[in-house]
Amino acid sequence: QLCDVLERLVLDSASCNLLTLDQTDPDNMSDFCIGQIELQRLRLSVTMFRYCKPTPYLARFNTGVFKRMRWNWLSSPPSYYLCCEDTPNIHADSDKYDITVVRMWSIGQWVQVKPDPNTESIVDWVLCDVPEGDFEKLLFLGEQEPSSHRATDQLLKLLMSQEGISPHPGGPQSPLQVL
């Protein structure tokens, strides 16, 4: 609930031009920290951020993907994102087509594209103004935007399954409650 109140306060302040949500502005307030958790079973520390509104995945290019939440790790894994994208949904009814737009939610990760992450040349990094990446979808969540808690819970279940760790060691609990 506190996250929702803070988000509303930031959006109201932005509507009064007291701050900006534009990520290209260095003084922006497009996202804010909503918490940190220690994942002892995965030996990770994760900081969670919430975007005040769906924000373009890449600040300089429109990819059609919009981020709503970010999880940053204090160790080697890449950043993960809760994103949405509007996809056309075509309904065929005899001779008539009805096209609607459906917002689909997914969790994915940042995949470095430019400069090439495997390059050994420091020049490529020095000459790169802003690194570019793609959104690799790992988990589809459907048409309803998940809460921050549910999205984090789903990400943790995904990561635990990739590591071969059972998310429910003592019964049907969520990973957030177990850890």
N, C-alpha and C positions, 0 to 999 in steps of 0.2 A: 504494500500500500504506500509506503514511503517513496518507493521508486516512482509510482504513478503520480504522486503529489509533486515530487521534484521535476519530473518530466513536464507536467502541466505548468509549473512555475517558469521553467526555461522557455517553453513555447509562448507563454503570455509575455514574457520579457522580450522575446524576439519579435512578437507582433507589435510591440511598442517601440521597436528599433533601439532597445537598450543593449542588445547583443545580437550577434549574427550566428546563424547555423551553417553558413557557407564554409565548407572545409578548405577552400582555397585561401581564405582569410586566416592569417596566422593567429588572430585573436578570437577565433570561433569558439562556440560552445555547442558543437554539433553532437557531442556525446559526453557522458559522465560515468564515473566509476560507480558500480552498484554493489561491489563486494569482492572479497577474496576468499578462496577456500584452499585448504591444504589437502591434497589427495595422497595420503600416506601409502595406500595400496598401489598407486601408480608412481609414487615418489615425485610428485609434481606440485607446484604451487601455481594457482590460476587466479588471475584478476579478471573480473567481468565488467564490461562496459555496455551501456545502453545508448543507442542513438535516439535523439528526441523525435525523429521522424525517419521514415525510410530515406536513406541517403545514398546517392550514387556510389556503387562499389569502387569505381575509380574516379578520382576528383576531376581529372582532365578529359576523360572520354566517357561517352554514354554507351554502356554495354547492355542496358536494359535490366541489369541486376542491381538491386538496392539492398544495402546492409541495414540491419536493425539492431544487431547485437554483436559484440566481439569478445572473444576469450583470448587473453594473452598469457603465455606460459613463461615462467621464470627459468626455464631450461630450454632444451633444443627443439621441441616440436614447433611447427609453424602456428601462426594465428588461425583460429577458427572463427567462422562468422555464421550468424543466422541471417539469411537473405531471402528476399522475395523477388519474383519476376512475374510480370503480366504476360500471360500466354493466351493466344486466341483459342477459343473453343468453338468449333464449327458443328452446328446441328443441321443435318440434312432431313428435310421434311418434304417428300415428293419432289416437286420442281423448285422448291424454295430453300435457300440456305440462310441460316440465322447464325451470325457470328457474334459471340460475346467474349469478353475478356475475363479471364480467371486469374486471380493472384495466387500463385503457388509458393509455398514456404519450404525452405530446405536449409540444412546445415552443411557447410563445406569448408574448404581451407584455401588459403592463399597459395598459389603456385607461381613462383618467380619465373618471368618470361624474359624480361630485359632489365638489366644486362643478364646474359646467360649465367645462371648460378654456378655452372661448372667451369667458368673461365678462370684462368690463373692470372689474367692480365688486370692489374689495378687500374690501368688506363680506362677500361670499359666502365668501371664504377665511377671514376673521377669525371668522365665525360657525360655520365647519365644524370640529367637534371632530376628526374623523378623515376624511381623504379616502376616497371610495369609488371602486372601479374594477371592471372586468370582465376576464376572461381571454380574450383573442382567440387562438384556436388557429391556429398558422401551419404546423406540421409534425407529422404523426402518426408515432409511433415504434413502435407495436404494444403487445403484452402484456408483453414483458420489459423490466424496468427497465434502461435503458442505464447504462453506467459514466459517471463524470463526464467522462472524456476523450472517449468516443464522443458524448455529448450535446453537448459543446462543439464537437467536430468537425462534427456535423450542423448546429448553429446557424451556424457560420462558413461552411459550404457554402451554406446558405440565404441568408445576408447577401451573400455574394459573388455569387451568382446574381442577387439583386435589384439589385446594382450593376453587373451585366454583366461581372464579373471571373471569369476562369477559375480554379477552385480548384486546377488541376493544371498550372502553367506549365511544369514541367520533367519531367513524368511522373506516374505514379499514386502521389502522395504525399498525405497528409492535410494540410489547411490548417494544423494546428498545427505540422507539421514544416516546411512551406514558409515560414511567417512567422517 
